[in-house]
Amino acid sequence: MTLLQFRPVDGRLDEILSMLMHSREVASHPSLSYAIRLVSEEIIVNILNYAYPQQAEGYLTLCLWDEDGEITLEFIDGGIPFNPLDKADPDISLPLEQREIGGLGIFLVREMMDDVAYTYVNKENRLTIKKKYLQPTDEPVS
């Protein structure tokens, strides 16, 4: 398990993403790096922009696991309580000019990850995402 902690978070998007992408859990699965970076950037940008009122010093903790054929990332912040999974999926069948603004980010996260869960515990938002990968087998291929 890797634990990454950032305080304050304001203006540190590039640093947070770099440390995340260079973690053992993510770096050992290059085939998943695009999806993990894309969804993680969306989640982190939302935390940086909306979790903390202006001038509030915020924090972000990232917990990463790689076990049982799955990478798990948990994003923990002490910002304003917000469950992004409560938001309905956008109607992507509509032409762009008829769509409501917003909502595509969490839709993207849901579509690209195998599991997405949210809890609010001890005055903290906890968003957990999981991505499965193929594990090499010990059995010979026939």
C-alpha positions in Angstrom: 0.0 0.0 0.0 1.1 3.5 -0.8 -0.1 6.5 1.2 0.3 10.0 -0.3 -0.6 13.1 1.7 -0.8 16.7 0.5 -1.4 19.7 2.7 -2.1 22.3 1.4 -3.5 21.2 -1.9 -4.1 24.5 -3.7 -2.0 24.8 -6.9 -0.5 21.3 -6.6 -2.4 19.3 -9.3 0.7 18.5 -11.3 2.7 17.4 -8.2 -0.2 15.2 -7.0 -0.7 13.6 -10.4 3.1 13.0 -10.8 3.4 11.3 -7.4 0.3 9.2 -8.1 1.5 8.1 -11.5 5.0 7.2 -10.2 3.6 5.1 -7.3 4.5 1.4 -7.4 0.9 0.5 -7.8 0.3 2.5 -10.9 3.7 2.4 -12.5 3.7 -1.4 -12.5 0.7 -1.4 -14.8 1.5 0.8 -17.8 -1.5 -0.5 -19.7 -3.8 1.1 -17.1 -1.9 4.4 -16.8 -4.0 6.4 -19.3 -7.3 5.5 -17.6 -6.0 6.0 -14.1 -4.5 9.4 -15.0 -7.6 10.6 -16.7 -10.0 9.7 -14.0 -7.6 10.7 -11.2 -7.1 14.2 -12.8 -10.9 14.7 -13.0 -11.3 13.7 -9.3 -8.4 15.8 -8.1 -9.4 18.9 -10.1 -12.9 18.6 -8.6 -11.5 18.4 -5.0 -9.2 21.3 -5.6 -11.9 23.5 -7.1 -15.0 22.6 -5.0 -14.1 20.8 -1.7 -12.6 23.8 0.1 -14.1 27.3 0.2 -11.7 30.0 -1.0 -8.8 30.7 1.4 -9.4 27.4 3.3 -6.3 25.2 3.7 -7.3 21.8 2.5 -5.7 18.4 2.4 -5.9 15.3 0.2 -4.8 11.9 1.1 -4.5 9.1 -1.5 -4.3 5.5 -0.5 -3.3 3.0 -3.3 -3.5 -0.8 -3.2 -2.6 -3.4 -5.8 -4.0 -6.8 -4.9 -6.1 -9.6 -6.3 -5.8 -8.4 -9.9 -7.1 -4.9 -9.0 -5.7 -1.4 -8.4 -7.6 0.5 -5.8 -7.3 4.3 -5.3 -9.0 6.1 -2.4 -9.2 9.9 -2.4 -9.8 11.3 1.0 -10.5 15.0 1.7 -11.9 17.0 4.6 -13.8 19.4 2.3 -17.5 20.2 1.9 -19.5 16.9 1.9 -20.3 15.9 -1.6 -21.3 12.6 -3.1 -20.6 12.8 -6.8 -22.4 9.5 -7.4 -25.7 11.1 -6.4 -25.6 13.1 -9.7 -27.6 11.6 -12.5 -25.6 10.6 -15.6 -25.8 13.2 -18.4 -27.9 12.6 -21.4 -25.1 12.1 -24.0 -27.6 11.4 -26.7 -28.4 15.1 -26.9 -26.5 17.4 -29.3 -23.7 19.3 -27.4 -25.6 22.6 -27.5 -28.6 21.0 -25.7 -26.7 19.3 -22.9 -26.5 20.7 -19.4 -23.1 21.9 -18.3 -21.2 19.6 -16.0 -21.6 16.0 -15.0 -19.4 14.5 -17.7 -16.4 14.0 -15.3 -18.0 11.6 -12.9 -19.7 9.9 -15.9 -16.2 9.3 -17.3 -15.0 8.0 -14.0 -17.9 5.5 -13.8 -17.4 4.4 -17.4 -13.7 3.9 -17.2 -13.4 2.2 -13.8 -14.8 -1.1 -12.7 -16.1 0.1 -9.4 -16.7 3.5 -7.9 -17.9 4.1 -4.3 -18.4 7.1 -2.0 -18.7 7.4 1.8 -18.6 10.3 4.2 -16.9 9.1 7.4 -15.5 11.1 10.3 -16.1 14.4 8.4 -14.2 13.2 5.4 -15.2 12.5 1.8 -13.9 9.1 0.6 -14.1 8.3 -3.1 -12.8 4.9 -4.0 -12.2 3.7 -7.5 -11.1 0.3 -8.7 -9.6 -1.0 -12.0 -9.1 -4.7 -12.7 -6.2 -6.0 -14.7 -5.3 -9.3 -16.1 -3.0 -11.3 -14.0 -0.4 -13.6 -15.5 -1.1 -17.2 -15.0 1.3 -19.9 -13.8 -0.4 -22.4 -16.1 1.3 -23.1 -19.5 -0.6 -22.0 -22.5 -1.6 -24.9 -24.8 
